[in-house]
């Protein structure tokens, strides 16, 4: 059951990030999940290096979405998404 919750939350985070960047129409379910999970890991790796504390549930989601947004921007530079 934990893996299903993990995938759903990753998908929602990837979906929110794709809406913020404007790539929602180009990304499918699998891409949203992958971007959400990998972007979250990127965000939580980068946040302490930037001095951003992850106190509280809202901040956790903000860091996760921020990492996913950053990942989508990098993928746009690499021409994966238009």
C-alpha positions, 0 to 999 in steps of 0.5 A: 500500500505504501508504494501506491501512496508513493506513486500517487503523491509523486504523480500529483507533485509532477502534475502540479509542477507541469502545470506551473511550467506549462508542459502539462499537455506534453506530459503523461501519467508516467512522466508526471510520476517520474518527474515528481519522484526524481524532482522531489529527490532533487529538491530535498538534496538541494534545499539544505545546500541553499539553507532552506529548512524543511520544517512542516508538511507544507514546506515539504510539499513546496520543496518537492514541487520546487525540485520538480519544477527545476527538473522540468526546466532542466529537461526543457533546456535539454529539449526533452519538453518544448 
